[in-house]
Amino acid sequence: MKKRKYIYWASGIGLLLVIIIFFSIYTSYFQSNRIPIQSNKQRPSHSMQYLENINKFLHEKDKERINSFIERRGWEMSTTESGLWYQIEEKGDGQDINIGDYVKLDYEMRLLDGDLLYSSRKDGKKVVQVGKGKNIKGLHEGLQLLNEGDIARFIIPPHLAYGLIGDGERVPAKAILYYKLEVLEVAGTKIQP
């Protein structure tokens, strides 16, 4: 009987020693082969450079798509420094559009593949206060190039539109937008749609 207790006791101690040895080998092996974690102070410059490179790549791809779209249609469009593409098809004789003006638009907003997203026919005339509100940056920039009565085209890359996430409704993520619009009215005070 004593012999059995001794065997159980010895095997328990032996098992415990095996477990301790296993964990010490396991721990030392994985700590010596682990990739060190960079501190937050070391990461930003590397990460920022990586993000800048991705951003440049995405801008170049957007430019290629826009150029191809324009060439297929035979349009001659101008670009602004920010990357907005525009063409004034018909020049109106009304007043210039400035920041703070209210502008009433007859418009269509499409994707480059032709899918209609928003339009005055479906959604009513659009009233925008230039330089204010949540409307897309490229639209505000483009409107300042126009006069009342102008008919124009804008191609707005994602960084001047709804960016990487879209508008949460009809505009998908990273969408390049094509606007066809007519400036119906320009006023210094609020306009009814």
C-alpha positions as CSV (number, residue, x, y, z in Angstrom):
1,M,0.0,0.0,0.0
2,K,2.8,2.4,0.9
3,K,4.5,1.5,-2.3
4,R,1.4,2.6,-4.3
5,K,1.2,5.9,-2.5
6,Y,4.9,6.5,-3.3
7,I,4.3,5.7,-7.0
8,Y,1.3,8.1,-7.2
9,W,3.2,10.7,-5.4
10,A,6.4,10.3,-7.5
11,S,4.4,10.3,-10.8
12,G,2.5,13.5,-9.7
13,I,5.9,15.2,-9.0
14,G,7.3,13.9,-12.3
15,L,4.3,15.2,-14.2
16,L,4.6,18.6,-12.5
17,L,8.3,18.7,-13.4
18,V,7.5,17.9,-17.1
19,I,4.9,20.6,-17.2
20,I,7.2,23.2,-15.7
21,I,10.0,22.2,-18.1
22,F,7.7,22.3,-21.1
23,F,6.4,25.8,-20.2
24,S,9.9,27.2,-19.6
25,I,11.1,25.9,-22.9
26,Y,8.0,27.1,-24.7
27,T,8.2,30.5,-23.1
28,S,12.0,31.0,-23.8
29,Y,11.6,29.8,-27.4
30,F,8.8,32.1,-28.3
31,Q,10.2,35.1,-26.6
32,S,13.5,34.7,-28.4
33,N,11.8,34.3,-31.8
34,R,9.1,36.9,-31.3
35,I,9.1,40.0,-33.5
36,P,9.6,43.0,-31.2
37,I,6.7,45.4,-31.0
38,Q,7.6,48.9,-32.2
39,S,6.9,51.7,-29.8
40,N,4.3,54.3,-30.8
41,K,7.2,56.8,-31.2
42,Q,8.8,54.6,-34.0
43,R,5.6,53.8,-35.9
44,P,4.2,57.1,-37.2
45,S,6.8,58.0,-39.8
46,H,6.8,54.5,-41.3
47,S,3.0,54.3,-41.2
48,M,2.5,57.8,-42.5
49,Q,4.8,57.0,-45.5
50,Y,3.0,53.8,-46.2
51,L,-0.4,55.6,-46.1
52,E,0.9,58.4,-48.3
53,N,2.1,55.8,-50.8
54,I,-1.3,54.1,-50.8
55,N,-3.0,57.5,-51.2
56,K,-0.8,58.5,-54.2
57,F,-1.5,55.1,-55.8
58,L,-5.3,55.5,-55.4
59,H,-5.2,59.1,-56.8
60,E,-3.3,57.9,-59.8
61,K,-5.8,55.1,-60.4
62,D,-8.7,57.6,-60.1
63,K,-7.0,59.9,-62.6
64,E,-6.5,57.0,-65.1
65,R,-10.2,56.1,-64.8
66,I,-11.3,59.7,-65.2
67,N,-9.0,60.3,-68.2
68,S,-10.3,57.1,-69.9
69,F,-13.9,58.2,-69.3
70,I,-13.3,61.7,-70.8
71,E,-11.4,60.3,-73.8
72,R,-14.1,57.8,-74.7
73,R,-16.6,60.8,-74.9
74,G,-14.3,63.1,-76.7
75,W,-14.7,65.9,-74.1
76,E,-12.2,68.6,-73.4
77,M,-12.2,69.2,-69.7
78,S,-10.1,71.4,-67.4
79,T,-8.8,70.5,-64.0
80,T,-8.3,72.5,-60.8
81,E,-5.3,72.1,-58.5
82,S,-7.4,70.0,-56.1
83,G,-8.3,67.5,-58.8
84,L,-11.8,68.6,-59.9
85,W,-12.5,68.2,-63.6
86,Y,-15.0,70.6,-65.2
87,Q,-16.4,71.7,-68.5
88,I,-18.8,74.6,-69.1
89,E,-21.0,73.5,-72.0
90,E,-23.1,76.7,-72.2
91,K,-22.2,80.0,-70.7
92,G,-25.0,81.9,-68.9
93,D,-25.2,85.6,-68.6
94,G,-26.2,85.8,-65.0
95,Q,-24.2,86.8,-61.9
96,D,-21.0,85.1,-60.7
97,I,-21.3,82.6,-57.9
98,N,-19.4,83.4,-54.7
99,I,-18.9,81.8,-51.3
100,G,-22.1,82.3,-49.2
101,D,-24.4,82.5,-52.2
102,Y,-27.4,80.3,-52.5
103,V,-27.6,78.4,-55.8
104,K,-30.5,76.4,-57.2
105,L,-29.5,73.6,-59.5
106,D,-31.1,71.3,-62.0
107,Y,-28.8,68.3,-61.9
108,E,-27.9,64.6,-62.3
109,M,-25.3,62.8,-60.2
110,R,-24.0,59.6,-61.7
111,L,-21.2,57.1,-61.3
112,L,-18.7,56.8,-64.2
113,D,-20.5,53.5,-65.2
114,G,-23.7,55.6,-65.8
115,D,-25.6,54.5,-62.7
116,L,-27.9,57.4,-61.7
117,L,-27.5,58.2,-58.0
118,Y,-29.4,61.5,-57.5
119,S,-31.3,63.9,-59.8
120,S,-33.7,66.8,-59.8
121,R,-36.3,64.7,-61.5
122,K,-36.2,62.1,-58.7
123,D,-35.2,64.2,-55.7
124,G,-36.2,67.8,-56.6
125,K,-34.1,70.8,-57.4
126,K,-31.0,71.2,-55.3
127,V,-30.3,74.3,-53.3
128,V,-26.7,74.7,-52.1
129,Q,-25.1,77.4,-50.0
130,V,-21.7,77.6,-51.6
131,G,-18.9,76.9,-49.1
132,K,-21.3,75.9,-46.3
133,G,-23.0,72.7,-45.2
134,K,-22.3,69.0,-45.8
135,N,-22.4,69.1,-49.6
136,I,-19.4,67.7,-51.3
137,K,-16.3,69.8,-51.5
138,G,-15.8,69.4,-55.2
139,L,-19.3,70.7,-55.9
140,H,-18.7,73.8,-53.9
141,E,-15.4,74.4,-55.7
142,G,-16.9,73.8,-59.1
143,L,-19.9,76.2,-58.5
144,Q,-17.5,79.0,-57.8
145,L,-16.3,78.7,-61.5
146,L,-19.8,79.2,-62.8
147,N,-22.4,81.9,-63.4
148,E,-26.2,81.9,-63.2
149,G,-27.5,80.2,-66.3
150,D,-24.4,78.1,-67.0
151,I,-24.7,74.4,-67.9
152,A,-21.7,72.4,-66.9
153,R,-20.1,69.0,-66.2
154,F,-18.1,68.1,-63.2
155,I,-16.1,64.9,-62.5
156,I,-15.4,64.8,-58.8
157,P,-12.8,62.3,-57.5
158,P,-13.5,60.6,-54.1
159,H,-11.2,62.9,-52.1
160,L,-13.4,65.8,-53.1
161,A,-16.7,63.8,-52.8
162,Y,-17.7,61.2,-50.3
163,G,-14.3,59.6,-49.8
164,L,-13.6,56.0,-48.8
165,I,-17.0,55.4,-47.2
166,G,-19.7,56.9,-49.5
167,D,-22.7,58.7,-48.3
168,G,-24.4,55.8,-46.5
169,E,-27.3,55.9,-48.9
170,R,-26.8,55.8,-52.7
171,V,-23.2,56.8,-53.2
172,P,-20.9,53.8,-52.8
173,A,-17.4,53.8,-51.2
174,K,-14.6,55.5,-53.1
175,A,-17.0,56.7,-55.9
176,I,-15.9,59.0,-58.6
177,L,-18.9,61.2,-59.3
178,Y,-20.1,62.7,-62.6
179,Y,-22.4,65.8,-62.3
180,K,-24.3,67.3,-65.2
181,L,-25.9,70.5,-63.9
182,E,-27.6,73.8,-64.8
183,V,-27.4,76.8,-62.5
184,L,-31.0,78.0,-62.4
185,E,-30.8,80.8,-59.8
186,V,-28.2,82.6,-57.7
187,A,-29.1,84.7,-54.6
188,G,-27.5,86.1,-51.5
189,T,-30.4,84.9,-49.4
190,K,-32.1,81.5,-49.1
191,I,-33.9,80.2,-52.1
192,Q,-36.8,77.8,-52.2
193,P,-36.1,74.5,-54.0
